[in-house]
Amino acid sequence: MVKLFIVVTLFSSISGGLLAMVKSATQEKIELQQLTYVKGPAINQVLEGCTNNPLEDRFKLKDGGREIDFFIGEFEGKRNTVAFENAGKGFGGAMGVMVAIDMENDQIRGIGITTHSETPGVGSRVKTDPSFRRQFKGISVDAAFKIKAEGGDIDAISGATVSSKGVADTVMESVEIYKRLKKEIKNKAQG
Amino acid sequence: MAKSVIQEFTKGLWAEIPPFRLVLGLCPILAVTKSLDNAVGMGIAVIFVLVFSNVFISLLRNLIPKEVRIACFIIVIATFVIIVELLMQAYAYPLFQQLGIFIPLIVVNCIPFGRAEAFAGKNKVLPSFADGLGMGIGYAISLIALSIFREILGNGTLTFPFIKYSIQNVLGPSFQPFTFLIEAPGAFMCLGLMLCIMNMLGKK
């Protein structure tokens, strides 16, 4: 009877230890892979035309209790643009919105969607329709990001009001994060 | 054991080829055989898990008390499945995105467990290794055969693994893909047809 306990306990602990080892050995690599394949396309989209590799020029900062990855884009020799991801709520669930902000003019440089579970062909157009995303370009961070149905300036995608509102709300939140952390971001970007 | 190691290896390739003869592991068969590259990725993952779990279970077979053998087998198999999952995330992320939940589901798809219970738990290390390798390769061959059939007829393309190259319009540009074959019921149908052909061949 005791033998059963000993064997199962031994098996579980050896297996647990082995898995912890593999996990810690691959963790860094997995993080990099996720950056490249999940966030990478959106980062390259919002920082289009930058002369560095934003995936390598990244740092973490804390906003409240949350850690956020910031990516720096270099334009015309100046490290003046920052991109980061923020999670919002769409129609089908969580949605990741990448926002790039030009720190010299305090303007949005572009937005992109990383992950979403919106309805294919309807809500998913917030990701694929460039004319929707273009509306955010060049807007000051002090503007209110609201869709027209709520009295703002952003044209929602027809049939996808909730998804569009989700994007706008998330961008709104993101600029707040940017305003809170602006000093720290600038320091990190230069150093 | 009357059978030789080579016989243990080759039985998995035809006589007891897993999805057709043992009719195990059907869930991933339906889900991942939509394209050739996914099928190859899944096949490699299953071979890895089967070989390692068979070898380790065979090594430890005298240590494992009969009463808790199932718990112990599951621990060993699950460990190797998670290792495969982590390695795939680290080195083949696009493949991991495609296969998704079906990698962790190898634990419950019954082939590794079935082999552990039926073979590795009773046999020496070398035959168990041969058995695992043979069964794994047999499973991979089945996945590949089904996926080639389904992808060409159901989608009109053929996607090669590793080199990221795919042939468009295998059957000519005017071919209208038979989309039904890409859906899960189509997979069942293909599986049934292949089993039928195998039985016909076997009779002669």
Interface residues (C-beta under 8 A of the other chain):
Chain A: K3 L4 V7 V8 F11 S12 S15 L18 L19 V22 K23 T26 K29 I30 Q33 Q34 T36 Y37
Chain B: L63 I64 P65 E67 V68 A71 C72 I75 V76 A78 T79 I82 I83 L86 L87 Q89 A90 Y91 Y93 P94 Q97
